[in-house]
Amino acid sequence: MQTLARRLETAERQPWPDQPVPIALVITDLDVGGAERALVALATRLNRQRWQPSVIALGADGALVEPLRAAAVETVCLDVDRRRPFQAVRRLAKALGDRSPRLVQSFMFHANIGSRFASVLAGSPWVVGGIRVAEHQKRWHLNFERWTSALSLGSVCVSQGVCDHLRDVGGADSARLTVIPNGIDPLPYDRAIACSRESLGVPVDARLVLCVGRLDVQKGIPFLLDAAEQVIAARPDWHLLMVGDGPERAQLHQRTAENRALADRVHWLGRRNDVPSLLKAADLLVLPSLWEGMPNVVLEAMAARRAVVATAVEGSTELVIPGQTGWLVPPGDSNQLGQALLDAATDPVRLRRYGDAGRFLVETAYSTQRVVESYERLWGRILGFDLKRIAMENAEKPGN
Protein backbone atom coordinates (compact mmCIF):
# COMPACT_ATOMS: atom_id res chain seq x y z
CA MET A 1 0.00 0.00 0.00
CA GLN A 2 1.27 3.51 -0.74
CA THR A 3 2.55 5.69 2.08
CA LEU A 4 0.31 7.98 4.05
CA ALA A 5 2.20 11.04 2.82
CA ARG A 6 1.78 9.94 -0.81
CA ARG A 7 -1.94 9.24 -0.40
CA LEU A 8 -2.55 12.64 1.16
CA GLU A 9 -0.76 14.29 -1.77
CA THR A 10 -2.46 12.39 -4.58
CA ALA A 11 -6.01 11.54 -3.46
CA GLU A 12 -8.52 12.91 -5.95
CA ARG A 13 -10.95 15.31 -4.35
CA GLN A 14 -14.65 14.48 -4.52
CA PRO A 15 -17.80 15.85 -2.85
CA TRP A 16 -18.69 14.54 0.58
CA PRO A 17 -21.14 11.60 0.24
CA ASP A 18 -24.81 12.11 1.04
CA GLN A 19 -24.72 9.16 3.44
CA PRO A 20 -22.44 8.72 6.51
CA VAL A 21 -19.17 6.99 5.64
CA PRO A 22 -18.68 3.59 7.32
CA ILE A 23 -15.40 3.28 9.21
CA ALA A 24 -14.10 0.61 11.60
CA LEU A 25 -12.18 1.39 14.76
CA VAL A 26 -10.25 -1.70 15.84
CA ILE A 27 -8.61 -2.05 19.26
CA THR A 28 -7.00 -4.88 21.20
CA ASP A 29 -9.56 -4.83 24.02
CA LEU A 30 -12.03 -2.54 25.75
CA ASP A 31 -10.86 -2.78 29.34
CA VAL A 32 -10.34 0.51 31.16
CA GLY A 33 -7.09 2.13 30.04
CA GLY A 34 -5.77 5.26 28.42
CA ALA A 35 -5.91 4.05 24.82
CA GLU A 36 -9.30 2.46 25.34
CA ARG A 37 -10.80 5.61 26.85
CA ALA A 38 -9.36 7.65 24.00
CA LEU A 39 -11.08 5.38 21.47
CA VAL A 40 -14.41 5.67 23.29
CA ALA A 41 -14.15 9.46 23.34
CA LEU A 42 -13.36 9.48 19.61
CA ALA A 43 -16.06 7.01 18.57
CA THR A 44 -18.82 8.66 20.58
CA ARG A 45 -18.03 12.22 19.49
CA LEU A 46 -17.69 11.71 15.75
CA ASN A 47 -20.15 13.63 13.61
CA ARG A 48 -22.75 10.99 12.73
CA GLN A 49 -23.88 12.96 9.70
CA ARG A 50 -20.44 12.31 8.22
CA TRP A 51 -19.34 9.03 9.80
CA GLN A 52 -20.88 5.66 10.62
CA PRO A 53 -18.40 4.18 13.13
CA SER A 54 -18.25 0.61 14.34
CA VAL A 55 -15.85 -0.61 17.01
CA ILE A 56 -14.25 -4.05 16.88
CA ALA A 57 -12.25 -5.35 19.85
CA LEU A 58 -10.08 -8.45 19.58
CA GLY A 59 -10.69 -9.38 23.22
CA ALA A 60 -13.78 -10.26 25.22
CA ASP A 61 -16.39 -7.77 26.40
CA GLY A 62 -14.75 -5.12 28.57
CA ALA A 63 -15.94 -2.33 30.84
CA LEU A 64 -15.94 0.22 28.02
CA VAL A 65 -18.36 -1.69 25.80
CA GLU A 66 -21.32 -0.19 27.68
CA PRO A 67 -20.65 3.52 26.97
CA LEU A 68 -20.09 2.73 23.29
CA ARG A 69 -23.37 0.87 22.93
CA ALA A 70 -25.16 3.50 25.01
CA ALA A 71 -24.03 6.02 22.37
CA ALA A 72 -25.42 3.77 19.60
CA VAL A 73 -21.96 2.83 18.32
CA GLU A 74 -22.05 -0.70 16.96
CA THR A 75 -19.54 -2.65 19.06
CA VAL A 76 -18.42 -6.24 18.65
CA CYS A 77 -15.90 -8.13 20.78
CA LEU A 78 -14.32 -11.10 19.01
CA ASP A 79 -12.99 -12.83 22.17
CA VAL A 80 -9.99 -14.20 20.28
CA ASP A 81 -7.08 -16.08 21.84
CA ARG A 82 -3.85 -14.12 21.33
CA ARG A 83 -2.00 -17.44 21.18
CA ARG A 84 -3.93 -18.23 17.97
CA PRO A 85 -3.10 -15.27 15.72
CA PHE A 86 -4.36 -16.87 12.50
CA GLN A 87 -7.77 -17.44 14.04
CA ALA A 88 -7.77 -13.84 15.25
CA VAL A 89 -7.02 -12.54 11.76
CA ARG A 90 -9.77 -14.68 10.22
CA ARG A 91 -12.36 -13.48 12.74
CA LEU A 92 -11.33 -9.89 12.30
CA ALA A 93 -11.43 -10.24 8.51
CA LYS A 94 -14.98 -11.59 8.71
CA ALA A 95 -16.05 -8.74 11.02
CA LEU A 96 -14.59 -6.20 8.61
CA GLY A 97 -16.10 -7.94 5.60
CA ASP A 98 -19.55 -7.89 7.22
CA ARG A 99 -19.31 -4.10 7.68
CA SER A 100 -17.41 -3.06 4.52
CA PRO A 101 -15.77 0.03 6.05
CA ARG A 102 -14.20 2.58 3.74
CA LEU A 103 -11.34 2.95 6.22
CA VAL A 104 -9.94 0.99 9.17
CA GLN A 105 -8.32 2.88 12.06
CA SER A 106 -6.65 0.61 14.59
CA PHE A 107 -5.24 1.27 18.05
CA MET A 108 -2.52 -0.61 19.96
CA PHE A 109 -0.01 -3.21 18.79
CA HIS A 110 -2.07 -6.40 18.38
CA ALA A 111 -4.95 -4.55 16.73
CA ASN A 112 -2.53 -2.76 14.40
CA ILE A 113 -0.90 -5.96 13.18
CA GLY A 114 -4.16 -7.92 13.00
CA SER A 115 -5.93 -5.15 11.06
CA ARG A 116 -3.22 -5.05 8.42
CA PHE A 117 -3.54 -8.74 7.58
CA ALA A 118 -7.32 -8.92 8.04
CA SER A 119 -7.94 -5.94 5.79
CA VAL A 120 -6.23 -7.70 2.90
CA LEU A 121 -8.62 -10.65 3.32
CA ALA A 122 -11.60 -8.29 3.72
CA GLY A 123 -11.00 -6.37 0.51
CA SER A 124 -8.21 -3.98 1.43
CA PRO A 125 -9.87 -0.78 2.62
CA TRP A 126 -7.50 1.95 3.62
CA VAL A 127 -5.77 0.99 6.87
CA VAL A 128 -4.19 3.34 9.42
CA GLY A 129 -2.58 2.17 12.65
CA GLY A 130 -2.37 3.86 16.04
CA ILE A 131 0.88 3.86 18.04
CA ARG A 132 0.23 4.69 21.69
CA VAL A 133 3.62 4.15 23.34
CA ALA A 134 7.33 4.41 22.53
CA GLU A 135 8.21 0.74 23.03
CA HIS A 136 11.54 0.42 24.84
CA GLN A 137 11.22 -3.11 26.16
CA LYS A 138 9.82 -5.35 23.40
CA ARG A 139 12.04 -4.85 20.39
CA TRP A 140 10.02 -7.39 18.43
CA HIS A 141 7.05 -5.00 18.57
CA LEU A 142 9.11 -2.42 16.69
CA ASN A 143 10.29 -5.06 14.21
CA PHE A 144 6.76 -6.28 13.49
CA GLU A 145 5.59 -2.70 13.10
CA ARG A 146 8.27 -2.07 10.47
CA TRP A 147 7.89 -5.42 8.67
CA THR A 148 4.10 -5.08 8.24
CA SER A 149 3.91 -1.34 7.65
CA ALA A 150 3.59 -1.75 3.86
CA LEU A 151 0.19 -3.42 4.42
CA SER A 152 -1.13 -0.06 5.64
CA LEU A 153 -0.84 3.60 4.79
CA GLY A 154 1.01 4.10 8.06
CA SER A 155 0.23 5.06 11.64
CA VAL A 156 -1.00 7.89 13.83
CA CYS A 157 1.46 8.47 16.69
CA VAL A 158 0.07 9.81 19.93
CA SER A 159 2.96 12.24 20.41
CA GLN A 160 5.93 13.62 18.55
CA GLY A 161 8.15 11.70 20.95
CA VAL A 162 6.52 8.42 19.89
CA CYS A 163 6.91 9.38 16.24
CA ASP A 164 10.60 10.16 16.71
CA HIS A 165 11.20 6.90 18.59
CA LEU A 166 9.42 4.84 15.95
CA ARG A 167 11.50 6.47 13.21
CA ASP A 168 14.89 6.67 14.93
CA VAL A 169 14.85 3.45 16.95
CA GLY A 170 12.27 1.34 15.12
CA GLY A 171 13.42 2.25 11.62
CA ALA A 172 9.93 3.29 10.50
CA ASP A 173 9.43 5.25 7.29
CA SER A 174 8.63 8.84 8.26
CA ALA A 175 6.36 9.08 5.20
CA ARG A 176 4.05 6.59 6.94
CA LEU A 177 3.79 8.53 10.21
CA THR A 178 1.72 11.42 11.46
CA VAL A 179 0.96 12.80 14.94
CA ILE A 180 -2.39 13.39 16.64
CA PRO A 181 -1.91 13.98 20.39
CA ASN A 182 -4.30 12.81 23.08
CA GLY A 183 -6.98 15.14 24.33
CA ILE A 184 -9.19 15.40 27.40
CA ASP A 185 -12.54 16.82 28.45
CA PRO A 186 -12.01 18.99 31.55
CA LEU A 187 -15.67 18.94 32.61
CA PRO A 188 -15.52 15.77 34.79
CA TYR A 189 -12.60 17.28 36.68
CA ASP A 190 -14.54 20.48 37.34
CA ARG A 191 -17.46 18.47 38.65
CA ALA A 192 -15.38 16.13 40.81
CA ILE A 193 -15.55 16.45 44.58
CA ALA A 194 -12.27 15.91 46.41
CA CYS A 195 -11.89 12.72 48.41
CA SER A 196 -11.58 13.45 52.09
CA ARG A 197 -8.03 13.01 53.25
CA GLU A 198 -9.27 11.19 56.34
CA SER A 199 -10.76 8.49 54.09
CA LEU A 200 -7.34 8.09 52.50
CA GLY A 201 -5.54 7.80 55.82
CA VAL A 202 -3.71 11.08 55.28
CA PRO A 203 -3.52 14.09 57.64
CA VAL A 204 -5.61 17.06 56.52
CA ASP A 205 -2.58 19.38 56.48
CA ALA A 206 -0.22 16.97 54.67
CA ARG A 207 1.70 17.81 51.51
CA LEU A 208 -0.03 15.19 49.37
CA VAL A 209 1.40 13.83 46.11
CA LEU A 210 -0.46 11.44 43.81
CA CYS A 211 1.02 8.82 41.46
CA VAL A 212 -1.31 6.94 39.10
CA GLY A 213 -0.10 4.11 36.87
CA ARG A 214 0.36 0.43 36.32
CA LEU A 215 2.81 -1.16 38.75
CA ASP A 216 5.16 -2.19 35.99
CA VAL A 217 8.83 -1.65 35.23
CA GLN A 218 7.89 1.01 32.64
CA LYS A 219 6.51 3.30 35.32
CA GLY A 220 9.79 3.64 37.28
CA ILE A 221 8.18 3.22 40.72
CA PRO A 222 11.41 2.04 42.47
CA PHE A 223 13.03 5.36 41.54
CA LEU A 224 10.03 7.19 43.00
CA LEU A 225 10.36 5.26 46.27
CA ASP A 226 14.06 6.18 46.41
CA ALA A 227 13.09 9.81 45.89
CA ALA A 228 10.34 9.53 48.51
CA GLU A 229 12.88 8.50 51.16
CA GLN A 230 14.86 11.64 50.33
CA VAL A 231 11.78 13.88 50.58
CA ILE A 232 10.42 12.29 53.76
CA ALA A 233 13.73 12.87 55.53
CA ALA A 234 13.34 16.61 54.92
CA ARG A 235 9.55 16.96 55.03
CA PRO A 236 7.80 15.06 57.82
CA ASP A 237 4.43 16.29 56.48
CA TRP A 238 4.88 14.71 53.02
CA HIS A 239 2.66 11.79 51.91
CA LEU A 240 2.43 9.81 48.67
CA LEU A 241 -0.71 8.14 47.28
CA MET A 242 -0.09 5.23 44.89
CA VAL A 243 -2.96 4.27 42.58
CA GLY A 244 -2.76 1.24 40.29
CA ASP A 245 -1.97 -2.45 40.14
CA GLY A 246 0.35 -4.64 38.13
CA PRO A 247 3.07 -7.32 38.11
CA GLU A 248 5.46 -5.39 40.39
CA ARG A 249 2.89 -4.99 43.17
CA ALA A 250 4.19 -7.62 45.63
CA GLN A 251 7.82 -6.50 45.64
CA LEU A 252 6.92 -2.81 45.79
CA HIS A 253 4.56 -3.37 48.71
CA GLN A 254 7.20 -5.44 50.46
CA ARG A 255 9.78 -2.71 50.04
CA THR A 256 7.59 -0.08 51.68
CA ALA A 257 6.48 -2.44 54.44
CA GLU A 258 10.12 -3.08 55.38
CA ASN A 259 10.97 0.64 55.51
CA ARG A 260 9.36 2.43 58.46
CA ALA A 261 9.46 5.88 56.88
CA LEU A 262 7.92 4.65 53.64
CA ALA A 263 5.38 2.45 55.43
CA ASP A 264 3.99 5.48 57.25
CA ARG A 265 3.95 7.87 54.28
CA VAL A 266 3.27 5.75 51.16
CA HIS A 267 -0.38 4.73 50.78
CA TRP A 268 -1.21 1.96 48.30
CA LEU A 269 -4.77 2.40 47.07
CA GLY A 270 -4.86 -0.23 44.32
CA ARG A 271 -7.10 0.36 41.34
CA ARG A 272 -9.49 3.28 41.66
CA ASN A 273 -12.22 4.67 39.42
CA ASP A 274 -12.25 8.11 41.09
CA VAL A 275 -9.00 9.63 39.83
CA PRO A 276 -10.59 13.09 39.33
CA SER A 277 -11.56 13.14 43.02
CA LEU A 278 -8.11 11.95 44.05
CA LEU A 279 -6.50 14.69 41.98
CA LYS A 280 -8.73 17.24 43.68
CA ALA A 281 -7.52 15.93 47.06
CA ALA A 282 -3.84 16.00 46.11
CA ASP A 283 -1.47 18.95 45.77
CA LEU A 284 0.63 17.53 42.95
CA LEU A 285 0.93 14.66 40.45
CA VAL A 286 4.18 12.74 40.01
CA LEU A 287 4.93 10.46 37.04
CA PRO A 288 8.35 8.72 37.26
CA SER A 289 8.05 6.69 34.02
CA LEU A 290 11.06 5.36 32.14
CA TRP A 291 9.18 5.68 28.84
CA GLU A 292 5.69 6.73 27.76
CA GLY A 293 3.55 7.72 24.79
CA MET A 294 1.31 10.62 25.74
CA PRO A 295 0.43 10.00 29.41
CA ASN A 296 -3.27 10.55 29.96
CA VAL A 297 -2.77 11.00 33.68
CA VAL A 298 -0.69 14.13 33.04
CA LEU A 299 -3.54 15.54 30.95
CA GLU A 300 -5.93 14.60 33.75
CA ALA A 301 -3.81 16.44 36.31
CA MET A 302 -3.64 19.52 34.10
CA ALA A 303 -7.41 19.42 33.57
CA ALA A 304 -7.78 19.31 37.37
CA ARG A 305 -5.43 22.32 37.74
CA ARG A 306 -2.65 20.31 39.34
CA ALA A 307 1.05 20.87 38.73
CA VAL A 308 3.14 17.89 37.60
CA VAL A 309 6.56 16.47 38.38
CA ALA A 310 7.44 14.07 35.56
CA THR A 311 10.37 12.42 33.89
CA ALA A 312 11.47 13.78 30.53
CA VAL A 313 10.06 10.96 28.40
CA GLU A 314 7.84 10.74 25.33
CA GLY A 315 4.70 12.84 25.61
CA SER A 316 5.57 14.27 29.01
CA THR A 317 8.08 16.61 27.44
CA GLU A 318 5.27 18.01 25.26
CA LEU A 319 2.90 18.56 28.19
CA VAL A 320 5.08 19.52 31.14
CA ILE A 321 6.78 22.85 30.56
CA PRO A 322 9.47 23.49 33.19
CA GLY A 323 8.80 26.71 35.03
CA GLN A 324 5.26 26.92 33.63
CA THR A 325 3.25 23.74 34.25
CA GLY A 326 5.65 21.66 36.35
CA TRP A 327 9.07 20.06 36.66
CA LEU A 328 10.88 17.67 34.29
CA VAL A 329 13.71 15.42 35.49
CA PRO A 330 15.77 12.73 33.73
CA PRO A 331 14.20 9.24 33.83
CA GLY A 332 15.78 6.90 36.35
CA ASP A 333 17.38 9.72 38.39
CA SER A 334 16.06 9.44 41.95
CA ASN A 335 18.12 12.35 43.25
CA GLN A 336 16.76 14.88 40.75
CA LEU A 337 13.27 13.49 41.15
CA GLY A 338 13.51 13.90 44.92
CA GLN A 339 14.82 17.45 44.57
CA ALA A 340 11.94 18.40 42.27
CA LEU A 341 9.43 16.94 44.74
CA LEU A 342 11.07 18.87 47.58
CA ASP A 343 11.00 22.04 45.52
CA ALA A 344 7.30 21.55 44.81
CA ALA A 345 6.52 20.89 48.48
CA THR A 346 7.91 24.25 49.57
CA ASP A 347 5.87 26.58 47.34
CA PRO A 348 2.05 26.08 47.26
CA VAL A 349 1.59 29.40 45.44
CA ARG A 350 3.74 28.18 42.56
CA LEU A 351 1.81 24.90 42.49
CA ARG A 352 -1.43 26.80 41.95
CA ARG A 353 0.13 28.95 39.24
CA TYR A 354 1.49 25.89 37.43
CA GLY A 355 -1.88 24.16 37.77
CA ASP A 356 -3.72 27.08 36.21
CA ALA A 357 -1.20 27.20 33.36
CA GLY A 358 -1.66 23.47 32.75
CA ARG A 359 -5.41 23.89 32.57
CA PHE A 360 -5.02 26.69 30.03
CA LEU A 361 -2.77 24.46 27.91
CA VAL A 362 -5.37 21.68 27.96
CA GLU A 363 -8.14 24.04 26.91
CA THR A 364 -6.17 25.59 24.06
CA ALA A 365 -4.23 22.63 22.65
CA TYR A 366 -5.40 19.28 24.06
CA SER A 367 -9.18 19.23 24.06
CA THR A 368 -11.04 16.08 23.04
CA GLN A 369 -12.81 18.02 20.31
CA ARG A 370 -9.48 18.90 18.71
CA VAL A 371 -8.57 15.22 18.63
CA VAL A 372 -11.87 14.31 16.96
CA GLU A 373 -11.48 17.06 14.38
CA SER A 374 -7.90 15.97 13.63
CA TYR A 375 -8.99 12.39 12.94
CA GLU A 376 -11.91 13.56 10.81
CA ARG A 377 -9.58 15.73 8.71
CA LEU A 378 -7.08 12.91 8.31
CA TRP A 379 -9.69 10.35 7.28
CA GLY A 380 -11.39 12.82 4.95
CA ARG A 381 -8.10 13.58 3.20
CA ILE A 382 -7.27 9.87 2.85
CA LEU A 383 -10.67 9.19 1.29
CA GLY A 384 -10.35 12.20 -0.99
CA PHE A 385 -13.34 14.14 0.32
CA ASP A 386 -13.72 17.89 0.06
CA LEU A 387 -12.83 19.21 3.52
CA LYS A 388 -14.29 22.70 3.10
CA ARG A 389 -17.52 21.60 4.76
CA ILE A 390 -15.68 20.22 7.80
CA ALA A 391 -13.62 23.40 8.11
CA MET A 392 -16.73 25.60 8.01
CA GLU A 393 -18.59 23.45 10.55
CA ASN A 394 -15.63 23.42 12.93
CA ALA A 395 -15.16 27.18 12.61
CA GLU A 396 -18.77 27.71 13.65
CA LYS A 397 -18.38 25.72 16.88
CA PRO A 398 -18.04 27.69 20.14
CA GLY A 399 -14.44 28.06 21.25
CA ASN A 400 -12.98 27.59 17.77
C-alpha positions in Angstrom: 0.0 0.0 0.0 1.3 3.5 -0.7 2.6 5.7 2.1 0.3 8.0 4.1 2.2 11.0 2.8 1.8 9.9 -0.8 -1.9 9.2 -0.4 -2.5 12.6 1.2 -0.8 14.3 -1.8 -2.5 12.4 -4.6 -6.0 11.5 -3.5 -8.5 12.9 -6.0 -11.0 15.3 -4.4 -14.7 14.5 -4.5 -17.8 15.8 -2.9 -18.7 14.5 0.6 -21.1 11.6 0.2 -24.8 12.1 1.0 -24.7 9.2 3.4 -22.4 8.7 6.5 -19.2 7.0 5.6 -18.7 3.6 7.3 -15.4 3.3 9.2 -14.1 0.6 11.6 -12.2 1.4 14.8 -10.2 -1.7 15.8 -8.6 -2.1 19.3 -7.0 -4.9 21.2 -9.6 -4.8 24.0 -12.0 -2.5 25.7 -10.9 -2.8 29.3 -10.3 0.5 31.2 -7.1 2.1 30.0 -5.8 5.3 28.4 -5.9 4.1 24.8 -9.3 2.5 25.3 -10.8 5.6 26.9 -9.4 7.6 24.0 -11.1 5.4 21.5 -14.4 5.7 23.3 -14.1 9.5 23.3 -13.4 9.5 19.6 -16.1 7.0 18.6 -18.8 8.7 20.6 -18.0 12.2 19.5 -17.7 11.7 15.8 -20.2 13.6 13.6 -22.8 11.0 12.7 -23.9 13.0 9.7 -20.4 12.3 8.2 -19.3 9.0 9.8 -20.9 5.7 10.6 -18.4 4.2 13.1 -18.2 0.6 14.3 -15.9 -0.6 17.0 -14.2 -4.0 16.9 -12.3 -5.4 19.8 -10.1 -8.4 19.6 -10.7 -9.4 23.2 -13.8 -10.3 25.2 -16.4 -7.8 26.4 -14.8 -5.1 28.6 -15.9 -2.3 30.8 -15.9 0.2 28.0 -18.4 -1.7 25.8 -21.3 -0.2 27.7 -20.6 3.5 27.0 -20.1 2.7 23.3 -23.4 0.9 22.9 -25.2 3.5 25.0 -24.0 6.0 22.4 -25.4 3.8 19.6 -22.0 2.8 18.3 -22.0 -0.7 17.0 -19.5 -2.6 19.1 -18.4 -6.2 18.6 -15.9 -8.1 20.8 -14.3 -11.1 19.0 -13.0 -12.8 22.2 -10.0 -14.2 20.3 -7.1 -16.1 21.8 -3.8 -14.1 21.3 -2.0 -17.4 21.2 -3.9 -18.2 18.0 -3.1 -15.3 15.7 -4.4 -16.9 12.5 -7.8 -17.4 14.0 -7.8 -13.8 15.3 -7.0 -12.5 11.8 -9.8 -14.7 10.2 -12.4 -13.5 12.7 -11.3 -9.9 12.3 -11.4 -10.2 8.5 -15.0 -11.6 8.7 -16.1 -8.7 11.0 -14.6 -6.2 8.6 -16.1 -7.9 5.6 -19.6 -7.9 7.2 -19.3 -4.1 7.7 -17.4 -3.1 4.5 -15.8 0.0 6.0 -14.2 2.6 3.7 -11.3 3.0 6.2 -9.9 1.0 9.2 -8.3 2.9 12.1 -6.6 0.6 14.6 -5.2 1.3 18.1 -2.5 -0.6 20.0 0.0 -3.2 18.8 -2.1 -6.4 18.4 -5.0 -4.5 16.7 -2.5 -2.8 14.4 -0.9 -6.0 13.2 -4.2 -7.9 13.0 -5.9 -5.2 11.1 -3.2 -5.0 8.4 -3.5 -8.7 7.6 -7.3 -8.9 8.0 -7.9 -5.9 5.8 -6.2 -7.7 2.9 -8.6 -10.7 3.3 -11.6 -8.3 3.7 -11.0 -6.4 0.5 -8.2 -4.0 1.4 -9.9 -0.8 2.6 -7.5 2.0 3.6 -5.8 1.0 6.9 -4.2 3.3 9.4 -2.6 2.2 12.7 -2.4 3.9 16.0 0.9 3.9 18.0 0.2 4.7 21.7 3.6 4.1 23.3 7.3 4.4 22.5 8.2 0.7 23.0 11.5 0.4 24.8 11.2 -3.1 26.2 9.8 -5.3 23.4 12.0 -4.8 20.4 10.0 -7.4 18.4 7.1 -5.0 18.6 9.1 -2.4 16.7 10.3 -5.1 14.2 6.8 -6.3 13.5 5.6 -2.7 13.1 8.3 -2.1 10.5 7.9 -5.4 8.7 4.1 -5.1 8.2 3.9 -1.3 7.6 3.6 -1.7 3.9 0.2 -3.4 4.4 -1.1 -0.1 5.6 -0.8 3.6 4.8 1.0 4.1 8.1 0.2 5.1 11.6 -1.0 7.9 13.8 1.5 8.5 16.7 0.1 9.8 19.9 3.0 12.2 20.4 5.9 13.6 18.5 8.2 11.7 20.9 6.5 8.4 19.9 6.9 9.4 16.2 10.6 10.2 16.7 11.2 6.9 18.6 9.4 4.8 15.9 11.5 6.5 13.2 14.9 6.7 14.9 14.8 3.4 16.9 12.3 1.3 15.1 13.4 2.2 11.6 9.9 3.3 10.5 9.4 5.2 7.3 8.6 8.8 8.3 6.4 9.1 5.2 4.0 6.6 6.9 3.8 8.5 10.2 1.7 11.4 11.5 1.0 12.8 14.9 -2.4 13.4 16.6 -1.9 14.0 20.4 -4.3 12.8 23.1 -7.0 15.1 24.3 -9.2 15.4 27.4 -12.5 16.8 28.5 -12.0 19.0 31.6 -15.7 18.9 32.6 -15.5 15.8 34.8 -12.6 17.3 36.7 -14.5 20.5 37.3 -17.5 18.5 38.6 -15.4 16.1 40.8 -15.6 16.5 44.6 -12.3 15.9 46.4 -11.9 12.7 48.4 -11.6 13.5 52.1 -8.0 13.0 53.3 -9.3 11.2 56.3 -10.8 8.5 54.1 -7.3 8.1 52.5 -5.5 7.8 55.8 -3.7 11.1 55.3 -3.5 14.1 57.6 -5.6 17.1 56.5 -2.6 19.4 56.5 -0.2 17.0 54.7 1.7 17.8 51.5 0.0 15.2 49.4 1.4 13.8 46.1 -0.5 11.4 43.8 1.0 8.8 41.5 -1.3 6.9 39.1 -0.1 4.1 36.9 0.4 0.4 36.3 2.8 -1.2 38.7 5.2 -2.2 36.0 8.8 -1.7 35.2 7.9 1.0 32.6 6.5 3.3 35.3 9.8 3.6 37.3 8.2 3.2 40.7 11.4 2.0 42.5 13.0 5.4 41.5 10.0 7.2 43.0 10.4 5.3 46.3 14.1 6.2 46.4 13.1 9.8 45.9 10.3 9.5 48.5 12.9 8.5 51.2 14.9 11.6 50.3 11.8 13.9 50.6 10.4 12.3 53.8 13.7 12.9 55.5 13.3 16.6 54.9 9.5 17.0 55.0 7.8 15.1 57.8 4.4 16.3 56.5 4.9 14.7 53.0 2.7 11.8 51.9 2.4 9.8 48.7 -0.7 8.1 47.3 -0.1 5.2 44.9 -3.0 4.3 42.6 -2.8 1.2 40.3 -2.0 -2.4 40.1 0.4 -4.6 38.1 3.1 -7.3 38.1 5.5 -5.4 40.4 2.9 -5.0 43.2 4.2 -7.6 45.6 7.8 -6.5 45.6 6.9 -2.8 45.8 4.6 -3.4 48.7 7.2 -5.4 50.5 9.8 -2.7 50.0 7.6 -0.1 51.7 6.5 -2.4 54.4 10.1 -3.1 55.4 11.0 0.6 55.5 9.4 2.4 58.5 9.5 5.9 56.9 7.9 4.7 53.6 5.4 2.5 55.4 4.0 5.5 57.3 4.0 7.9 54.3 3.3 5.7 51.2 -0.4 4.7 50.8 -1.2 2.0 48.3 -4.8 2.4 47.1 -4.9 -0.2 44.3 -7.1 0.4 41.3 -9.5 3.3 41.7 -12.2 4.7 39.4 -12.2 8.1 41.1 -9.0 9.6 39.8 -10.6 13.1 39.3 -11.6 13.1 43.0 -8.1 11.9 44.1 -6.5 14.7 42.0 -8.7 17.2 43.7 -7.5 15.9 47.1 -3.8 16.0 46.1 -1.5 18.9 45.8 0.6 17.5 43.0 0.9 14.7 40.4 4.2 12.7 40.0 4.9 10.5 37.0 8.4 8.7 37.3 8.1 6.7 34.0 11.1 5.4 32.1 9.2 5.7 28.8 5.7 6.7 27.8 3.6 7.7 24.8 1.3 10.6 25.7 0.4 10.0 29.4 -3.3 10.6 30.0 -2.8 11.0 33.7 -0.7 14.1 33.0 -3.5 15.5 30.9 -5.9 14.6 33.8 -3.8 16.4 36.3 -3.6 19.5 34.1 -7.4 19.4 33.6 -7.8 19.3 37.4 -5.4 22.3 37.7 -2.7 20.3 39.3 1.0 20.9 38.7 3.1 17.9 37.6 6.6 16.5 38.4 7.4 14.1 35.6 10.4 12.4 33.9 11.5 13.8 30.5 10.1 11.0 28.4 7.8 10.7 25.3 4.7 12.8 25.6 5.6 14.3 29.0 8.1 16.6 27.4 5.3 18.0 25.3 2.9 18.6 28.2 5.1 19.5 31.1 6.8 22.8 30.6 9.5 23.5 33.2 8.8 26.7 35.0 5.3 26.9 33.6 3.3 23.7 34.3 5.6 21.7 36.3 9.1 20.1 36.7 10.9 17.7 34.3 13.7 15.4 35.5 15.8 12.7 33.7 14.2 9.2 33.8 15.8 6.9 36.3 17.4 9.7 38.4 16.1 9.4 41.9 18.1 12.3 43.2 16.8 14.9 40.7 13.3 13.5 41.2 13.5 13.9 44.9 14.8 17.4 44.6 11.9 18.4 42.3 9.4 16.9 44.7 11.1 18.9 47.6 11.0 22.0 45.5 7.3 21.5 44.8 6.5 20.9 48.5 7.9 24.3 49.6 5.9 26.6 47.3 2.1 26.1 47.3 1.6 29.4 45.4 3.7 28.2 42.6 1.8 24.9 42.5 -1.4 26.8 42.0 0.1 28.9 39.2 1.5 25.9 37.4 -1.9 24.2 37.8 -3.7 27.1 36.2 -1.2 27.2 33.4 -1.7 23.5 32.7 -5.4 23.9 32.6 -5.0 26.7 30.0 -2.8 24.5 27.9 -5.4 21.7 28.0 -8.1 24.0 26.9 -6.2 25.6 24.1 -4.2 22.6 22.7 -5.4 19.3 24.1 -9.2 19.2 24.1 -11.0 16.1 23.0 -12.8 18.0 20.3 -9.5 18.9 18.7 -8.6 15.2 18.6 -11.9 14.3 17.0 -11.5 17.1 14.4 -7.9 16.0 13.6 -9.0 12.4 12.9 -11.9 13.6 10.8 -9.6 15.7 8.7 -7.1 12.9 8.3 -9.7 10.3 7.3 -11.4 12.8 5.0 -8.1 13.6 3.2 -7.3 9.9 2.8 -10.7 9.2 1.3 -10.4 12.2 -1.0 -13.3 14.1 0.3 -13.7 17.9 0.1 -12.8 19.2 3.5 -14.3 22.7 3.1 -17.5 21.6 4.8 -15.7 20.2 7.8 -13.6 23.4 8.1 -16.7 25.6 8.0 -18.6 23.5 10.5 -15.6 23.4 12.9 -15.2 27.2 12.6 -18.8 27.7 13.6 -18.4 25.7 16.9 -18.0 27.7 20.1 -14.4 28.1 21.3 -13.0 27.6 17.8 
